[in-house]
């Protein structure tokens, strides 16, 4: 089956305050063929071709995973909420029956009460061996 270039949409706020719960909205343009319809001329059943997994990552860490089945409508829309503590990269991955994946990404800038961006970089205290030098 030839692969079609399906569009993916992701709507997320560009900025948020530390600890804020934000709403993420996605839409995946896809025919979502359930594998039970017949071609009216030949009688052959169209092969199943659906998005069967959706994975959401924030700063590389998986925060949400969903398994979809043939009952999901064409061009599925999904909305969910996440609590943000630090700035980062939000990534949505859609995987179809043929294990082909598509991505959509967005950067969310998280601000503290003073309006300063909170970065995900953590500076740790030097270890004991580093202090001995």
For each residue, the residues with C-beta under 8 A, 3 or more apart:
1: 47 49 98
2:
3: 100
4:
5:
6: 28 29 30 102
7: 29
8: 26 27 28 29 92 94 102 103 104
9: 25 26 27 28 29 104
10: 24 25 26 90 92 104 105 106
11: 24 25 26
12: 22 24 25 90 106 108
13: 16 22 108
14: 107 108 109
15: 108 109 110 111
16: 13 20 22 84 108 109 110 111
17: 20 110 111 112 113
18: 84 85 86 110 111 112 113 118
19: 83 84 85
20: 16 17 83 84 110
21: 81 82 83
22: 12 13 16 81 82 83 84 108
23: 79 80 81
24: 10 11 12 56 79 80 81 82 90 92
25: 9 10 11 12 77 78 79
26: 8 9 10 11 54 77 78 79 92 104
27: 8 9 75 76 77 78
28: 6 8 9 51 54 75 76 78 94 102
29: 6 7 8 9 75
30: 6 50 51 74 75 76 94 96
31: 49 74
32: 49 50 51 70 72 73 74 75 76
33: 37 46 47 48 49 50
34: 37 48 50 70 71
35: 45 46 47 48 49 70
36: 45 70
37: 33 34 45 46
38: 43 44 45 46
39: 42 43 44 45 46
40:
41:
42: 39
43: 38 39
44: 38 39
45: 35 36 37 38 39
46: 33 35 37 38 39 49
47: 1 33 35
48: 33 34 35 70 97
49: 1 31 32 33 35 46 96 97 98
50: 30 32 33 34 68 69 70 72 96 97
51: 28 30 32 54 68 72 76 94 95 96
52: 67 68 69 95 96 97
53: 65 66 67 68 93 94 95
54: 26 28 51 64 65 66 68 78 92 93 94 95
55: 62 64 65 66 92 93 95
56: 24 62 63 64 65 80 82 90 91 92 93
57: 60 61 62 63 89 90 91 93
58: 61 63 82 84 88 89 90 91
59: 86 88 89 120
60: 57 89
61: 57 58
62: 55 56 57 65
63: 56 57 58 82
64: 54 55 56 80 82
65: 53 54 55 56 62
66: 53 54 55 78
67: 52 53
68: 50 51 52 53 54 72 76
69: 50 52 72
70: 32 34 35 36 48 50
71: 34
72: 32 50 51 68 69 76
73: 32 76
74: 30 31 32
75: 27 28 29 30 32
76: 27 28 30 32 51 68 72 73
77: 25 26 27
78: 25 26 27 28 54 66
79: 23 24 25 26
80: 23 24 56 64
81: 21 22 23 24
82: 21 22 24 56 58 63 64 90
83: 19 20 21 22
84: 16 18 19 20 22 58 88 108 110
85: 18 19 110 118
86: 18 59 110 118 119 120
87: 107 108 109 110 117 118 119 120
88: 58 59 84 107 108 110 120
89: 57 58 59 60 105 106 107
90: 10 12 24 56 57 58 82 105 106 107 108
91: 56 57 58 103 104 105
92: 8 10 24 26 54 55 56 103 104 105
93: 53 54 55 56 57 101 102 103
94: 8 28 30 51 53 54 101 102 103
95: 51 52 53 54 55 99 100 101
96: 30 49 50 51 52 99 100 101
97: 48 49 50 52
98: 1 49
99: 95 96
100: 3 95 96
101: 93 94 95 96
102: 6 8 28 93 94
103: 8 91 92 93 94
104: 8 9 10 26 91 92
105: 10 89 90 91 92
106: 10 12 89 90
107: 14 87 88 89 90
108: 12 13 14 15 16 22 84 87 88 90
109: 14 15 16 87 117
110: 15 16 17 18 20 84 85 86 87 88 117 118
111: 15 16 17 18 115 116 117 118
112: 17 18 115 116 117 118
113: 17 18
114:
115: 111 112
116: 111 112
117: 87 109 110 111 112
118: 18 85 86 87 110 111 112
119: 86 87
120: 59 86 87 88
121:
122:
123:
124:
125:
126: 130 131
127: 130 131
128: 131 132
129: 132
130: 126 127 133
131: 126 127 128
132: 128 129
133: 130
